[in-house]
Amino acid sequence: MEIDVISIVIGIVALSTFFVPIGLYQLSEKRKLKDARSKFKSVADEHGFHSDEMEVFRGGITMGIDLQNRSLMHVKNGKETVLNLDEIQDCKFYKTQHNEPAENDTTTSIQEMGIAVSLRNTKNDDLRLPIFKGKEGNTFGDESLITQRWIRKIKSVQKPVKISG
């Protein structure tokens, strides 16, 4: 049995057309994750924020909790929001939807989902901390579960409000 060199070369080229793009995509995702972590760390250092737990979401949005200083930090596109956990009255899941007409009926396309935070001693609307921003054609899988997990984390570290009566 004789192995043809041209067949081996064609096989290697065919395999590389599948594996090279996948490898390049993985490298770019790791680079984006590293950049988001470094941006979060630099912003955290500016605010004296020591993250006990931090997570990078799709799109480079990051969120972390500092239990010692009782604060929450959310960073999106280089803009940070730092909240005192004791100032948070309530937090809940939100999503904004945009309906687009189809041939027979309407389809729902989720545009954004995240955490709506109600602060104590303010009468303003809820502060919205987006976790995921959807684009046309993207489907959401575990994003709502991740958002709910962060809401549970925030609620678990909140101090109960004492009602005098």
N, C-alpha and C positions, 0 to 999 in steps of 0.2 A: 504494500500500500504506500503510495507516494503522495506526499502533501504538497499541494500547489501553493507557492509563495504568494501569488496574486490573490488567491482566495483568502489567505490569512490577512493580507493587507486590507482587502475589502471588508472583511469581518471586523477588524480593529477600527477602521474608519466608520463603519456603520454603528458600532457600539459607542464610539466617541461622540457621534452626533447626538446621542441621548444623554450621556453622562457629563459631558463638558458643560452644557447649559445648566444642568441641575447643580453641579459643583459651583459654578459662578453665582447662581442664585443664593446658594447656602452661604457663600463667602460674603455676599452683599448684605444678607440679613444679619449675619454675625457682626459686620461692621456697623450697621445701623443700630443694633442693640448696644454695642460698645459705646457708640457716640451718645446715645440717649442716656446711658448710665453715667458717662462722664459729665454731660450737661447737668444732670440731676445733682451729681455730687458737687459740682462747682457752685450751683445755686444754693444747695444746702449749706455749704461752707460759708457762703456770704451771709446767710441768715442764722448761723449757729445751730442748724438743724442736724441732729444725729439720728439717722434713720435706723430704727430697729427692724423695720420691715419695709421693703421697697419692691415695686413691680413695674416692669416696662410693658406697656400694652402695644397693640398694633398701631402703627402710625406714629410711634415715638412718644406717645403720651406716657408720663410716669407719675406714680403716686407713692407716697411713703408715709409712715407713721413714726413719730418720735414719742415714745412712751414716757421718757424721763421728763421732757419739757412739755408733754401733753399737747402735741401739735400734729397737724396733718398738712402735708405739702402736696400740691398738684402742679405739675409742670407740663405745659402744652405750647409748642412752638417757641420756647424760650421765655414764655410768660408764666410766672409762678403765682400761685395762690397759697398762702400760708394761713391756716385757721387754728385757733386754740380749740382743743377738744372740749373744754369746759363751756365754750360759747355756743356750741352746737346744740340746738334744741331737738332737732329731728333730722333724719335723712331718709330719703326714699328714692326708689328707682324711677327714672323718667326716660322716655323716648319720644322723639319727634318723628312724625311720619309724613311722607309726601306721596300722594296718590297720583298715579299716571294712568290715563285711559288706555285700554287695550281694545282689540277688535270687538269682543263681545261684552266684557265686563271690566271693572277696574282692578288693578293690581296695586299692592301696597309695597312701597320701597322705603325701608327704614333709613333715615338720614343720620340720626345721632342718638346715642343712648349714654346714660351716665347716672350720676348721683345728684339729686336736688337737695341742697342743705338749707335748713331753716336755722337762722341764728337767733339767739336770745337777745332781748332788748332792741330788736329792730323790727320795723314794720314793713320793710322792703320785701319784694318778692324773693322767692328762694334763689339761692346762689347755685348755679348749675356748673357742675364739674364734669365735663364730657370725658367718657372713657373710650368710646369708639365712635368714629365718624364713618358712615357708610357712603359708598359711591354707587353709581348706577351699576347694577348687575352683580354687586357683591351680596353674598348671603351671610347671615350671622349665625354662628353656631354656638360656641360656648361663651360669647360675650356677655349675654344676660346673666349667666351663672357666675362669671367673674365679677360683674358689677354687684350682684347680690352678695357675694362673698365679702367684698369690700364694705358694703353697707353693714353686714353683720360684725365685721372687725371694728368699725367705727362705733357701732352701738355697744359693743362689748366693753370698750374702754371708757365710755361716757360715765360720768358720776351721776347717780340718781338725784333727781331734784327733790329737795325736802319741802313738803307742803306744810305750812304751819296752820294749825286750826284749832 
